[in-house]
């Protein structure tokens, strides 16, 4: 609900608006009270809790990289609140699905190339 606060061990996030929804749950634009920074909080439905473990593994790997160097979204933290798993990310201007739908192949190619620069194709 807009105006509701989500509490993590490190801060409180106030829901400003919902900016996305899918089969996994919802994404809320929130304000972090410890920094006043705007963030995106992915609030997962209970039936997707098992799937989140794979996502968290990938996010932890990504977090260990220099996100700015690889042009990756920054993952801040994960927490449970009132029975929901929440993943906190930097807030981007446009979601990837909207971006991809609005671009043609000539725009997508450099973006795809940037995401693969320096990434080992055969990780351990």
Secondary structure, 3 states (H helix, E strand, C coil): CCCCEEECCCCEEEEEEEEEEECCEEEEEEEECCCCCEEEEEEECHHHHHHHHHHHHHHHHHHHCCHHHHCCCCEEEEEEECCEEEEEEECCCCCHHHHHHHCCHHHHHHHHHHHHCCCCCCCC
